[in-house]
Amino acid sequence: MPPRFAYWTILIDDKPTAFRARDKADLQPTFHQLQRTNPNITFKWFARGRLWESPEQAHTAQRQPKPRHEPRSRDWRPGGDHKDPRARFRKRATRKPR
């Protein structure tokens, strides 16, 4: 059984519609009715927040290792000094006269 948020959906002009089902066969009649009026209509598999061509493609993408990120140093952010913004509100030590 696929996960809860994994389903087939119909796209019209590469935009999602409300037509979705776990099995592709359940959407076939709706797909053929919509195909009469819209030439650019496709089926896509939605899983893990992305659209895929098939459940197999989504499954193989999940099994591939994720790319490694290079470690970052403390000063990786661009642009200027990275001082503590709260420092300007701290009280300064006053010198006592001798």
Biopython code that builds the backbone (N, CA, C, O; Angstrom):
import numpy as np
from Bio.PDB.StructureBuilder import StructureBuilder

atoms = [
    (1, "MET", "N", (0.834, -1.179, 0.000)),
    (1, "MET", "CA", (0.000, 0.000, 0.000)),
    (1, "MET", "C", (0.882, 1.247, 0.000)),
    (1, "MET", "O", (1.789, 1.353, 0.825)),
    (2, "PRO", "N", (0.633, 2.195, -0.913)),
    (2, "PRO", "CA", (1.466, 3.392, -0.969)),
    (2, "PRO", "C", (1.206, 4.299, 0.240)),
    (2, "PRO", "O", (0.192, 4.158, 0.925)),
    (3, "PRO", "N", (2.119, 5.218, 0.490)),
    (3, "PRO", "CA", (1.918, 6.151, 1.596)),
    (3, "PRO", "C", (0.664, 6.996, 1.406)),
    (3, "PRO", "O", (0.082, 7.033, 0.322)),
    (4, "ARG", "N", (0.266, 7.662, 2.457)),
    (4, "ARG", "CA", (-0.969, 8.423, 2.438)),
    (4, "ARG", "C", (-0.951, 9.550, 1.410)),
    (4, "ARG", "O", (-1.961, 9.806, 0.753)),
    (5, "PHE", "N", (0.173, 10.215, 1.269)),
    (5, "PHE", "CA", (0.252, 11.331, 0.332)),
    (5, "PHE", "C", (0.979, 10.933, -0.942)),
    (5, "PHE", "O", (1.838, 11.667, -1.429)),
    (6, "ALA", "N", (0.640, 9.791, -1.469)),
    (6, "ALA", "CA", (1.179, 9.340, -2.750)),
    (6, "ALA", "C", (-0.002, 8.871, -3.586)),
    (6, "ALA", "O", (-0.742, 7.973, -3.185)),
    (7, "TYR", "N", (-0.170, 9.483, -4.749)),
    (7, "TYR", "CA", (-1.340, 9.175, -5.561)),
    (7, "TYR", "C", (-1.102, 9.596, -7.010)),
    (7, "TYR", "O", (-0.180, 10.353, -7.312)),
    (8, "TRP", "N", (-1.952, 9.089, -7.894)),
    (8, "TRP", "CA", (-1.961, 9.520, -9.283)),
    (8, "TRP", "C", (-2.816, 10.771, -9.377)),
    (8, "TRP", "O", (-3.848, 10.870, -8.713)),
    (9, "THR", "N", (-2.400, 11.713, -10.185)),
    (9, "THR", "CA", (-3.178, 12.927, -10.400)),
    (9, "THR", "C", (-3.179, 13.270, -11.883)),
    (9, "THR", "O", (-2.291, 12.863, -12.632)),
    (10, "ILE", "N", (-4.185, 14.022, -12.288)),
    (10, "ILE", "CA", (-4.291, 14.447, -13.682)),
    (10, "ILE", "C", (-3.827, 15.896, -13.764)),
    (10, "ILE", "O", (-4.241, 16.742, -12.971)),
    (11, "LEU", "N", (-2.955, 16.168, -14.741)),
    (11, "LEU", "CA", (-2.477, 17.530, -14.978)),
    (11, "LEU", "C", (-3.047, 18.038, -16.295)),
    (11, "LEU", "O", (-2.996, 17.348, -17.313)),
    (12, "ILE", "N", (-3.583, 19.237, -16.266)),
    (12, "ILE", "CA", (-4.071, 19.884, -17.486)),
    (12, "ILE", "C", (-3.201, 21.108, -17.707)),
    (12, "ILE", "O", (-3.130, 21.984, -16.844)),
    (13, "ASP", "N", (-2.543, 21.178, -18.845)),
    (13, "ASP", "CA", (-1.602, 22.256, -19.169)),
    (13, "ASP", "C", (-0.533, 22.391, -18.090)),
    (13, "ASP", "O", (-0.174, 23.506, -17.710)),
    (14, "ASP", "N", (-0.030, 21.281, -17.600)),
    (14, "ASP", "CA", (1.007, 21.200, -16.568)),
    (14, "ASP", "C", (0.594, 21.856, -15.251)),
    (14, "ASP", "O", (1.452, 22.292, -14.484)),
    (15, "LYS", "N", (-0.695, 21.930, -14.984)),
    (15, "LYS", "CA", (-1.214, 22.451, -13.723)),
    (15, "LYS", "C", (-2.044, 21.362, -13.058)),
    (15, "LYS", "O", (-2.816, 20.683, -13.735)),
    (16, "PRO", "N", (-1.903, 21.179, -11.748)),
    (16, "PRO", "CA", (-2.624, 20.106, -11.073)),
    (16, "PRO", "C", (-4.123, 20.364, -11.004)),
    (16, "PRO", "O", (-4.581, 21.507, -11.004)),
    (17, "THR", "N", (-4.859, 19.287, -10.944)),
    (17, "THR", "CA", (-6.306, 19.342, -10.792)),
    (17, "THR", "C", (-6.681, 18.625, -9.498)),
    (17, "THR", "O", (-5.811, 18.116, -8.791)),
    (18, "ALA", "N", (-7.958, 18.586, -9.194)),
    (18, "ALA", "CA", (-8.438, 17.913, -7.985)),
    (18, "ALA", "C", (-8.654, 16.427, -8.229)),
    (18, "ALA", "O", (-9.020, 15.701, -7.305)),
    (19, "PHE", "N", (-8.438, 15.966, -9.440)),
    (19, "PHE", "CA", (-8.648, 14.552, -9.752)),
    (19, "PHE", "C", (-7.434, 13.758, -9.307)),
    (19, "PHE", "O", (-6.341, 13.927, -9.848)),
    (20, "ARG", "N", (-7.625, 12.894, -8.323)),
    (20, "ARG", "CA", (-6.528, 12.067, -7.835)),
    (20, "ARG", "C", (-7.084, 10.765, -7.288)),
    (20, "ARG", "O", (-8.206, 10.697, -6.787)),
    (21, "ALA", "N", (-6.254, 9.731, -7.404)),
    (21, "ALA", "CA", (-6.650, 8.413, -6.909)),
    (21, "ALA", "C", (-5.404, 7.578, -6.679)),
    (21, "ALA", "O", (-4.345, 7.841, -7.250)),
    (22, "ARG", "N", (-5.547, 6.581, -5.844)),
    (22, "ARG", "CA", (-4.419, 5.695, -5.547)),
    (22, "ARG", "C", (-4.103, 4.817, -6.748)),
    (22, "ARG", "O", (-2.936, 4.546, -7.033)),
    (23, "ASP", "N", (-5.138, 4.370, -7.451)),
    (23, "ASP", "CA", (-4.947, 3.516, -8.628)),
    (23, "ASP", "C", (-5.198, 4.322, -9.898)),
    (23, "ASP", "O", (-6.146, 5.104, -9.975)),
    (24, "LYS", "N", (-4.352, 4.123, -10.872)),
    (24, "LYS", "CA", (-4.464, 4.849, -12.141)),
    (24, "LYS", "C", (-5.743, 4.465, -12.887)),
    (24, "LYS", "O", (-6.330, 5.287, -13.590)),
    (25, "ALA", "N", (-6.164, 3.222, -12.728)),
    (25, "ALA", "CA", (-7.363, 2.738, -13.419)),
    (25, "ALA", "C", (-8.617, 3.483, -12.968)),
    (25, "ALA", "O", (-9.565, 3.613, -13.744)),
    (26, "ASP", "N", (-8.640, 3.965, -11.752)),
    (26, "ASP", "CA", (-9.801, 4.711, -11.265)),
    (26, "ASP", "C", (-9.962, 6.044, -11.976)),
    (26, "ASP", "O", (-11.074, 6.565, -12.065)),
    (27, "LEU", "N", (-8.875, 6.602, -12.481)),
    (27, "LEU", "CA", (-8.919, 7.899, -13.153)),
    (27, "LEU", "C", (-9.057, 7.804, -14.673)),
    (27, "LEU", "O", (-9.235, 8.828, -15.333)),
    (28, "GLN", "N", (-8.979, 6.621, -15.232)),
    (28, "GLN", "CA", (-9.025, 6.470, -16.692)),
    (28, "GLN", "C", (-10.286, 7.059, -17.321)),
    (28, "GLN", "O", (-10.166, 7.778, -18.314)),
    (29, "PRO", "N", (-11.502, 6.795, -16.797)),
    (29, "PRO", "CA", (-12.691, 7.400, -17.427)),
    (29, "PRO", "C", (-12.672, 8.931, -17.380)),
    (29, "PRO", "O", (-13.040, 9.585, -18.356)),
    (30, "THR", "N", (-12.255, 9.489, -16.280)),
    (30, "THR", "CA", (-12.168, 10.949, -16.157)),
    (30, "THR", "C", (-11.122, 11.497, -17.115)),
    (30, "THR", "O", (-11.325, 12.537, -17.742)),
    (31, "PHE", "N", (-10.004, 10.790, -17.224)),
    (31, "PHE", "CA", (-8.931, 11.200, -18.125)),
    (31, "PHE", "C", (-9.434, 11.268, -19.572)),
    (31, "PHE", "O", (-9.147, 12.230, -20.284)),
    (32, "HIS", "N", (-10.177, 10.259, -19.999)),
    (32, "HIS", "CA", (-10.673, 10.245, -21.389)),
    (32, "HIS", "C", (-11.709, 11.337, -21.630)),
    (32, "HIS", "O", (-11.752, 11.911, -22.718)),
    (33, "GLN", "N", (-12.545, 11.636, -20.633)),
    (33, "GLN", "CA", (-13.509, 12.727, -20.783)),
    (33, "GLN", "C", (-12.795, 14.076, -20.901)),
    (33, "GLN", "O", (-13.155, 14.903, -21.739)),
    (34, "LEU", "N", (-11.809, 14.286, -20.079)),
    (34, "LEU", "CA", (-11.069, 15.551, -20.126)),
    (34, "LEU", "C", (-10.227, 15.675, -21.391)),
    (34, "LEU", "O", (-9.975, 16.781, -21.871)),
    (35, "GLN", "N", (-9.801, 14.554, -21.920)),
    (35, "GLN", "CA", (-8.948, 14.552, -23.114)),
    (35, "GLN", "C", (-9.708, 15.054, -24.342)),
    (35, "GLN", "O", (-9.094, 15.526, -25.299)),
    (36, "ARG", "N", (-11.025, 14.956, -24.321)),
    (36, "ARG", "CA", (-11.821, 15.444, -25.453)),
    (36, "ARG", "C", (-11.679, 16.958, -25.625)),
    (36, "ARG", "O", (-11.620, 17.459, -26.748)),
    (37, "THR", "N", (-11.625, 17.681, -24.503)),
    (37, "THR", "CA", (-11.602, 19.144, -24.591)),
    (37, "THR", "C", (-10.211, 19.744, -24.380)),
    (37, "THR", "O", (-9.974, 20.891, -24.760)),
    (38, "ASN", "N", (-9.293, 18.988, -23.783)),
    (38, "ASN", "CA", (-7.957, 19.499, -23.500)),
    (38, "ASN", "C", (-6.910, 18.599, -24.157)),
    (38, "ASN", "O", (-6.769, 17.436, -23.777)),
    (39, "PRO", "N", (-6.180, 19.123, -25.135)),
    (39, "PRO", "CA", (-5.174, 18.276, -25.791)),
    (39, "PRO", "C", (-3.940, 18.022, -24.925)),
    (39, "PRO", "O", (-3.278, 16.998, -25.089)),
    (40, "ASN", "N", (-3.620, 18.934, -24.008)),
    (40, "ASN", "CA", (-2.415, 18.810, -23.183)),
    (40, "ASN", "C", (-2.805, 18.299, -21.793)),
    (40, "ASN", "O", (-2.937, 19.082, -20.852)),
    (41, "ILE", "N", (-2.986, 16.993, -21.675)),
    (41, "ILE", "CA", (-3.404, 16.387, -20.422)),
    (41, "ILE", "C", (-2.525, 15.165, -20.149)),
    (41, "ILE", "O", (-2.266, 14.372, -21.054)),
    (42, "THR", "N", (-2.068, 15.013, -18.909)),
    (42, "THR", "CA", (-1.165, 13.909, -18.566)),
    (42, "THR", "C", (-1.481, 13.357, -17.183)),
    (42, "THR", "O", (-2.137, 14.002, -16.365)),
    (43, "PHE", "N", (-0.994, 12.146, -16.950)),
    (43, "PHE", "CA", (-1.010, 11.515, -15.632)),
    (43, "PHE", "C", (0.347, 11.719, -14.988)),
    (43, "PHE", "O", (1.373, 11.618, -15.660)),
    (44, "LYS", "N", (0.368, 12.005, -13.698)),
    (44, "LYS", "CA", (1.624, 12.081, -12.946)),
    (44, "LYS", "C", (1.408, 11.430, -11.585)),
    (44, "LYS", "O", (0.299, 11.415, -11.051)),
    (45, "TRP", "N", (2.480, 10.900, -11.048)),
    (45, "TRP", "CA", (2.478, 10.312, -9.714)),
    (45, "TRP", "C", (3.005, 11.356, -8.743)),
    (45, "TRP", "O", (4.098, 11.888, -8.936)),
    (46, "PHE", "N", (2.237, 11.653, -7.699)),
    (46, "PHE", "CA", (2.642, 12.627, -6.694)),
    (46, "PHE", "C", (3.087, 11.878, -5.449)),
    (46, "PHE", "O", (2.334, 11.081, -4.889)),
    (47, "ALA", "N", (4.325, 12.141, -5.017)),
    (47, "ALA", "CA", (4.859, 11.525, -3.797)),
    (47, "ALA", "C", (5.979, 12.402, -3.267)),
    (47, "ALA", "O", (6.745, 12.974, -4.043)),
    (48, "ARG", "N", (6.076, 12.508, -1.957)),
    (48, "ARG", "CA", (7.125, 13.268, -1.281)),
    (48, "ARG", "C", (7.232, 14.698, -1.798)),
    (48, "ARG", "O", (8.330, 15.240, -1.922)),
    (49, "GLY", "N", (6.080, 15.308, -2.101)),
    (49, "GLY", "CA", (6.057, 16.709, -2.492)),
    (49, "GLY", "C", (6.482, 17.010, -3.913)),
    (49, "GLY", "O", (6.679, 18.174, -4.264)),
    (50, "ARG", "N", (6.627, 15.976, -4.745)),
    (50, "ARG", "CA", (7.057, 16.176, -6.134)),
    (50, "ARG", "C", (6.188, 15.366, -7.067)),
    (50, "ARG", "O", (5.532, 14.410, -6.656)),
    (51, "LEU", "N", (6.191, 15.762, -8.336)),
    (51, "LEU", "CA", (5.500, 14.997, -9.372)),
    (51, "LEU", "C", (6.502, 14.111, -10.089)),
    (51, "LEU", "O", (7.601, 14.548, -10.431)),
    (52, "TRP", "N", (6.114, 12.861, -10.315)),
    (52, "TRP", "CA", (6.971, 11.883, -10.980)),
    (52, "TRP", "C", (6.211, 11.275, -12.146)),
    (52, "TRP", "O", (4.983, 11.346, -12.201)),
    (53, "GLU", "N", (6.937, 10.681, -13.070)),
    (53, "GLU", "CA", (6.305, 10.006, -14.197)),
    (53, "GLU", "C", (5.621, 8.711, -13.771)),
    (53, "GLU", "O", (4.595, 8.330, -14.334)),
    (54, "SER", "N", (6.191, 8.037, -12.776)),
    (54, "SER", "CA", (5.634, 6.765, -12.311)),
    (54, "SER", "C", (6.055, 6.528, -10.865)),
    (54, "SER", "O", (6.992, 7.165, -10.383)),
    (55, "PRO", "N", (5.373, 5.616, -10.166)),
    (55, "PRO", "CA", (5.793, 5.299, -8.793)),
    (55, "PRO", "C", (7.184, 4.677, -8.748)),
    (55, "PRO", "O", (7.920, 4.863, -7.779)),
    (56, "GLU", "N", (7.542, 3.941, -9.795)),
    (56, "GLU", "CA", (8.873, 3.329, -9.847)),
    (56, "GLU", "C", (9.960, 4.389, -9.902)),
    (56, "GLU", "O", (11.003, 4.239, -9.264)),
    (57, "GLN", "N", (9.732, 5.454, -10.654)),
    (57, "GLN", "CA", (10.714, 6.528, -10.742)),
    (57, "GLN", "C", (10.882, 7.210, -9.383)),
    (57, "GLN", "O", (11.998, 7.559, -8.998)),
    (58, "ALA", "N", (9.799, 7.397, -8.670)),
    (58, "ALA", "CA", (9.879, 7.998, -7.333)),
    (58, "ALA", "C", (10.617, 7.081, -6.377)),
    (58, "ALA", "O", (11.385, 7.542, -5.532)),
    (59, "HIS", "N", (10.387, 5.791, -6.509)),
    (59, "HIS", "CA", (11.032, 4.829, -5.628)),
    (59, "HIS", "C", (12.537, 4.764, -5.879)),
    (59, "HIS", "O", (13.319, 4.711, -4.930)),
    (60, "THR", "N", (12.945, 4.766, -7.133)),
    (60, "THR", "CA", (14.381, 4.717, -7.433)),
    (60, "THR", "C", (15.082, 6.010, -7.012)),
    (60, "THR", "O", (16.234, 5.978, -6.579)),
    (61, "ALA", "N", (14.398, 7.135, -7.138)),
    (61, "ALA", "CA", (14.998, 8.405, -6.707)),
    (61, "ALA", "C", (15.188, 8.433, -5.196)),
    (61, "ALA", "O", (16.131, 9.050, -4.700)),
    (62, "GLN", "N", (14.310, 7.780, -4.472)),
    (62, "GLN", "CA", (14.421, 7.743, -3.017)),
    (62, "GLN", "C", (15.610, 6.886, -2.576)),
    (62, "GLN", "O", (16.223, 7.156, -1.543)),
    (63, "ARG", "N", (15.925, 5.881, -3.341)),
    (63, "ARG", "CA", (16.995, 4.963, -2.968)),
    (63, "ARG", "C", (18.380, 5.481, -3.331)),
    (63, "ARG", "O", (19.376, 4.972, -2.818)),
    (64, "GLN", "N", (18.466, 6.484, -4.203)),
    (64, "GLN", "CA", (19.761, 7.024, -4.594)),
    (64, "GLN", "C", (20.346, 7.843, -3.450)),
    (64, "GLN", "O", (19.609, 8.511, -2.725)),
    (65, "PRO", "N", (21.665, 7.797, -3.284)),
    (65, "PRO", "CA", (22.272, 8.582, -2.195)),
    (65, "PRO", "C", (22.159, 10.075, -2.464)),
    (65, "PRO", "O", (22.221, 10.518, -3.611)),
    (66, "LYS", "N", (21.995, 10.831, -1.410)),
    (66, "LYS", "CA", (21.885, 12.277, -1.528)),
    (66, "LYS", "C", (23.276, 12.873, -1.724)),
    (66, "LYS", "O", (24.249, 12.348, -1.183)),
    (67, "PRO", "N", (23.387, 13.958, -2.487)),
    (67, "PRO", "CA", (24.707, 14.573, -2.694)),
    (67, "PRO", "C", (25.233, 15.160, -1.387)),
    (67, "PRO", "O", (24.479, 15.699, -0.577)),
    (68, "ARG", "N", (26.547, 15.038, -1.205)),
    (68, "ARG", "CA", (27.173, 15.561, 0.010)),
    (68, "ARG", "C", (27.428, 17.056, -0.145)),
    (68, "ARG", "O", (27.795, 17.543, -1.215)),
    (69, "HIS", "N", (27.223, 17.748, 0.934)),
    (69, "HIS", "CA", (27.507, 19.184, 0.950)),
    (69, "HIS", "C", (28.885, 19.402, 1.548)),
    (69, "HIS", "O", (29.301, 18.694, 2.465)),
    (70, "GLU", "N", (29.581, 20.386, 1.019)),
    (70, "GLU", "CA", (30.903, 20.684, 1.558)),
    (70, "GLU", "C", (30.739, 21.371, 2.915)),
    (70, "GLU", "O", (29.814, 22.163, 3.099)),
    (71, "PRO", "N", (31.608, 21.082, 3.843)),
    (71, "PRO", "CA", (31.492, 21.714, 5.158)),
    (71, "PRO", "C", (31.765, 23.212, 5.061)),
    (71, "PRO", "O", (32.597, 23.655, 4.269)),
    (72, "ARG", "N", (31.061, 23.973, 5.865)),
    (72, "ARG", "CA", (31.201, 25.426, 5.836)),
    (72, "ARG", "C", (31.918, 25.909, 7.081)),
    (72, "ARG", "O", (31.754, 25.364, 8.172)),
    (73, "SER", "N", (32.708, 26.937, 6.890)),
    (73, "SER", "CA", (33.388, 27.537, 8.036)),
    (73, "SER", "C", (32.459, 28.562, 8.680)),
    (73, "SER", "O", (31.334, 28.766, 8.224)),
    (74, "ARG", "N", (32.938, 29.200, 9.741)),
    (74, "ARG", "CA", (32.113, 30.164, 10.449)),
    (74, "ARG", "C", (31.831, 31.409, 9.610)),
    (74, "ARG", "O", (30.810, 32.067, 9.814)),
    (75, "ASP", "N", (32.706, 31.738, 8.685)),
    (75, "ASP", "CA", (32.523, 32.972, 7.916)),
    (75, "ASP", "C", (32.071, 32.699, 6.479)),
    (75, "ASP", "O", (32.528, 33.367, 5.551)),
    (76, "TRP", "N", (31.198, 31.744, 6.292)),
    (76, "TRP", "CA", (30.748, 31.403, 4.943)),
    (76, "TRP", "C", (29.743, 32.401, 4.402)),
    (76, "TRP", "O", (29.556, 32.475, 3.187)),
    (77, "ARG", "N", (29.096, 33.163, 5.254)),
    (77, "ARG", "CA", (28.104, 34.120, 4.774)),
    (77, "ARG", "C", (28.787, 35.301, 4.101)),
    (77, "ARG", "O", (29.790, 35.807, 4.606)),
    (78, "PRO", "N", (28.258, 35.745, 2.971)),
    (78, "PRO", "CA", (28.875, 36.868, 2.270)),
    (78, "PRO", "C", (28.492, 38.211, 2.892)),
    (78, "PRO", "O", (27.443, 38.343, 3.523)),
    (79, "GLY", "N", (29.353, 39.190, 2.702)),
    (79, "GLY", "CA", (29.002, 40.561, 3.007)),
    (79, "GLY", "C", (29.230, 41.060, 4.412)),
    (79, "GLY", "O", (28.342, 40.953, 5.257)),
    (80, "GLY", "N", (30.370, 41.590, 4.674)),
    (80, "GLY", "CA", (30.593, 42.337, 5.899)),
    (80, "GLY", "C", (30.916, 41.513, 7.127)),
    (80, "GLY", "O", (31.074, 40.294, 7.078)),
    (81, "ASP", "N", (31.008, 42.248, 8.247)),
    (81, "ASP", "CA", (31.318, 41.615, 9.521)),
    (81, "ASP", "C", (30.052, 41.012, 10.102)),
    (81, "ASP", "O", (28.958, 41.559, 9.965)),
    (82, "HIS", "N", (30.222, 39.904, 10.736)),
    (82, "HIS", "CA", (29.089, 39.252, 11.374)),
    (82, "HIS", "C", (29.251, 39.378, 12.879)),
    (82, "HIS", "O", (29.648, 38.442, 13.573)),
    (83, "LYS", "N", (28.934, 40.554, 13.346)),
    (83, "LYS", "CA", (29.030, 40.829, 14.768)),
    (83, "LYS", "C", (27.684, 40.540, 15.408)),
    (83, "LYS", "O", (26.657, 40.458, 14.734)),
    (84, "ASP", "N", (27.714, 40.390, 16.696)),
    (84, "ASP", "CA", (26.491, 40.150, 17.444)),
    (84, "ASP", "C", (25.646, 41.422, 17.425)),
    (84, "ASP", "O", (26.112, 42.455, 17.906)),
    (85, "PRO", "N", (24.423, 41.392, 16.889)),
    (85, "PRO", "CA", (23.619, 42.609, 16.817)),
    (85, "PRO", "C", (23.168, 43.112, 18.192)),
    (85, "PRO", "O", (22.785, 44.273, 18.333)),
    (86, "ARG", "N", (23.212, 42.249, 19.191)),
    (86, "ARG", "CA", (22.816, 42.656, 20.538)),
    (86, "ARG", "C", (23.926, 43.400, 21.263)),
    (86, "ARG", "O", (23.692, 43.995, 22.315)),
    (87, "ALA", "N", (25.128, 43.372, 20.711)),
    (87, "ALA", "CA", (26.285, 43.974, 21.390)),
    (87, "ALA", "C", (26.123, 45.476, 21.564)),
    (87, "ALA", "O", (26.647, 46.031, 22.530)),
    (88, "ARG", "N", (25.427, 46.147, 20.677)),
    (88, "ARG", "CA", (25.314, 47.600, 20.776)),
    (88, "ARG", "C", (24.443, 48.042, 21.951)),
    (88, "ARG", "O", (24.497, 49.204, 22.355)),
    (89, "PHE", "N", (23.645, 47.133, 22.502)),
    (89, "PHE", "CA", (22.792, 47.483, 23.623)),
    (89, "PHE", "C", (23.427, 47.167, 24.980)),
    (89, "PHE", "O", (22.874, 47.525, 26.019)),
    (90, "ARG", "N", (24.549, 46.518, 24.976)),
    (90, "ARG", "CA", (25.212, 46.190, 26.235)),
    (90, "ARG", "C", (25.877, 47.435, 26.808)),
    (90, "ARG", "O", (26.401, 48.268, 26.068)),
    (91, "LYS", "N", (25.852, 47.551, 28.111)),
    (91, "LYS", "CA", (26.449, 48.714, 28.770)),
    (91, "LYS", "C", (27.965, 48.618, 28.706)),
    (91, "LYS", "O", (28.547, 47.542, 28.845)),
    (92, "ARG", "N", (28.577, 49.750, 28.497)),
    (92, "ARG", "CA", (30.028, 49.778, 28.432)),
    (92, "ARG", "C", (30.585, 50.070, 29.821)),
    (92, "ARG", "O", (29.981, 50.801, 30.605)),
    (93, "ALA", "N", (31.695, 49.513, 30.100)),
    (93, "ALA", "CA", (32.343, 49.767, 31.384)),
    (93, "ALA", "C", (32.886, 51.195, 31.390)),
    (93, "ALA", "O", (33.587, 51.614, 30.469)),
    (94, "THR", "N", (32.552, 51.916, 32.428)),
    (94, "THR", "CA", (33.050, 53.289, 32.531)),
    (94, "THR", "C", (34.306, 53.308, 33.379)),
    (94, "THR", "O", (34.427, 52.544, 34.336)),
    (95, "ARG", "N", (35.233, 54.174, 33.032)),
    (95, "ARG", "CA", (36.489, 54.290, 33.785)),
    (95, "ARG", "C", (36.298, 55.249, 34.946)),
    (95, "ARG", "O", (35.643, 56.285, 34.833)),
    (96, "LYS", "N", (36.874, 54.877, 36.031)),
    (96, "LYS", "CA", (36.822, 55.757, 37.194)),
    (96, "LYS", "C", (38.016, 56.713, 37.123)),
    (96, "LYS", "O", (39.127, 56.312, 36.776)),
    (97, "PRO", "N", (37.766, 57.985, 37.459)),
    (97, "PRO", "CA", (38.906, 58.929, 37.439)),
    (97, "PRO", "C", (39.861, 58.644, 38.587)),
    (97, "PRO", "O", (39.436, 58.198, 39.653)),
    (98, "ARG", "N", (41.131, 58.894, 38.382)),
    (98, "ARG", "CA", (42.141, 58.640, 39.425)),
    (98, "ARG", "C", (42.356, 59.797, 40.281)),
    (98, "ARG", "O", (43.172, 59.742, 41.201)),
]
sb = StructureBuilder()
sb.init_structure("model")
sb.init_model(0)
sb.init_chain("A")
sb.init_seg("    ")
for serial, (resi, resn, name, xyz) in enumerate(atoms, 1):
    if name == "N":
        sb.init_residue(resn, " ", resi, " ")
    sb.init_atom(name, np.array(xyz, "f"), 0.0, 1.0, " ", f" {name:<3s}", serial, name[0])
structure = sb.get_structure()
